[in-house]
Amino acid sequence: MVGFYSVVGDTRTGEGAVTEPLRWEGTEPTERYESDRLNVTVVGHRPGEQRPIHAANGDPLWLVGDLHGHQDESYRSRFDEERVPTAREFAGTLYEEYGMEFATGANGTFAALVHQRDRNQVRVLTDRLGTRPVYVASLDDGVVLSTQLQAVAAHPDVDVRFDEDALREYLATNRVLGLDTPIRGIRELPPGSITTVDLATGELDSERYWRLSYDPVERPHAEVVSEFTETIGRILDERRRDPRRYGLLLSGGSDSRLVLAGLRPDTRTYHIAEWMSREARTAEWIALSRDREFRLLQQPADHHDRMLTHAPRKMNVSGRFDQAHLNGFHDEVGREVDVLASGLYGDTFYKGGIVPRRTLSLGRFGSVRLPFEREYPTLSALLDATTEGYPPFVEREESLTDLLERKVERDGEGVTAGGVEYGSLREFALFGEFYPLSNDRDYHYFGLSEMVPHWTPFLDNRLLDVALTTPRDHLVRGELVDAAIRELAPDLAAIPHARTGVPPTSRFPRNYLRKYATLAYRTHVRGDRAPNDRLSHRSWRHRGDILRERPFPEQVFEGRGGLLTALPTVDDDAVLRCYRDHLAGEDHTATLCALLTLLQMPVTERALDAERASDDADAVEV
């Protein structure tokens, strides 16, 4: 399901402008529900998904996303039923049995909304990590809620002026920490929460049913590997009983090949690239070794032009337009499969991606990430090490570290960042980039979930529980996924990794040493040559090169020049200098892509209109 939009209070607002951000194509099935002081509009990927499930007492429940199972005294999988219910049907069953408390054991990537008619209230549920963010803004007599920030911002009574500090943070880091957004009047609901909205008064109250807690349990590495392998094996086996048609975004790495190992033989595989690079050839090798259909989704020359035109209209001011990789292919993929699987977040939580590492500089040969955790004695040290400062076109009176230190509070051992609590500075260092998931600087996961029904096993609660109890020295070795491939799919383990050239059969520390030896050889001695200088063997071609080759950056800066001049905190002349410096060889890819994304968002134009109206009102008063 794509998303929902709901107003509590005066519901006499038009539907079109506020629900357009929920529709990737504009043709998705939509249904509107109305009651006294409440309306709910829901958009689904497939016909039927937009409709509510009604409890025995008549309460309607809407679910956005996927629900895999429920943990009580034992685990209950949705896929163990004789007739596998839909996620919506399963949520309805759990609501009948547990009431709102079903959220505490719910395992999935979802947001849900329930109208409890006898209590005259609406309840909104978010999953543990907030993988389907819900945004809220206050109205004079109620609230507006949506899974899309730009839908909330389109309501005519919402204050959409920019928060200048948050805007600086987005342009510098491509996201805003915690529950804050760059829009003053809009916030994200907490992850792992049940929010109650009183329909009579519009008052809102959120209660947390789950908080992230990293509590490592010391045990032998072999025991950690066994626990991870058994858990991922069960998760993948459940999906084999799902009658829906599955596809898989397959790379030349490890995470997606582990997913392939457990899915049914009729699974189709897809790889997005400009050409049959080493990465694409390795993905094809993996697919054909299991007799799976393989398809290259070949990016056209104007692929990024199209992403910039379309993606920002659907984004939550988190990530960048150039990360909506499936855009342009989603329609044909959606016709061929019912669910598109991926290996996203496998490297994040189970291959040491969350653990800050020490690095060793090798001078002109680059640097090496060492398999040892880097610890930070103070919050300032952590922020200094994990941020690169402002883009050259951002006006500021303090450093980015100082700005972030003002919003990240220390409370004894704990840390609160943008309204989200972490048990310690180390826990913040480990999970602050991905908890809540809207902290992720990459839009890829969110883009996939907007475009097609998407599933990754690596966000399953049962696997996350493994990560939250695994000591850091086991995570930093980065071999849990490879070990699972060796156990579950020895044939796939023999195929070398596309980037490193090392097969998953190689174990730590030998695999670590072989990886850097291969990378050094390919970089400095003899690497595979691409057919021409504009192609690459990497997973994605470097966006910086695309910004230099394509005309769209200059077209946007010129065509949206009025917005660029009006943007607070941004020096428009410095933007053009930054772009010229990038064309000359400097690398300003991330910040330029973030600015281009912002300029193409409808919320930006609306925010600047609100700023001008406020300035005009102030001038009249004077």
Secondary structure, 3 states (H helix, E strand, C coil): CCEEEEEECCCCCCCHHHHHHHCCCCCCCEEEEEECCEEEEEECCCCCCCCCEECCCCCEEEEEEEEEEEECCCEEEHHHCCCCCCHHHHHHHHHHHHHHHHHHHEEEEEEEEEEEHHHCEEEEEECCCCCCCCEEEEECCEEEEECCHHHHHCCCCCCCCECHHHHHHHHHHCCCCCCCCCECCCEECCCCEEEEEECCCCCEEEEECCCCCCCCCCCCHHHHHHHHHHHHHHHHHHHCCCCCCEEEECCCCCHHHHHHHHCCCCCEEEEEECCCCHHHHHHHHHHHHCCCCEEEEECCCCHHHHHHHHHHHHCCCCCCHHHCCCCCCHHHHHHHCCEEECCCCHHHHHCCCCCCEEEEECHHHCEEEEEEECCCCCHHHHHHHHCCCCCCCECCCCCHHHHHHHHEEEECCEEEECCEEECCHHHHHHHCCCCCHHHCCCCHHHHHHHHCCEECHHHCHHHHHHHHHCCHHHHCCCCHHHHHHHHHCHHHHCCCCCCCCCCCCCCCCHHHHHHHHHHHHHHHCCCCCCCCCCCCCCCCCCHHHHHHHCCHHHHHHHHCHHHHHHCCCECHHHHHHHHHHHHCCCCCHHHHHHHHHHHCCHHHHHHHHHHHHHHHHHHHHC
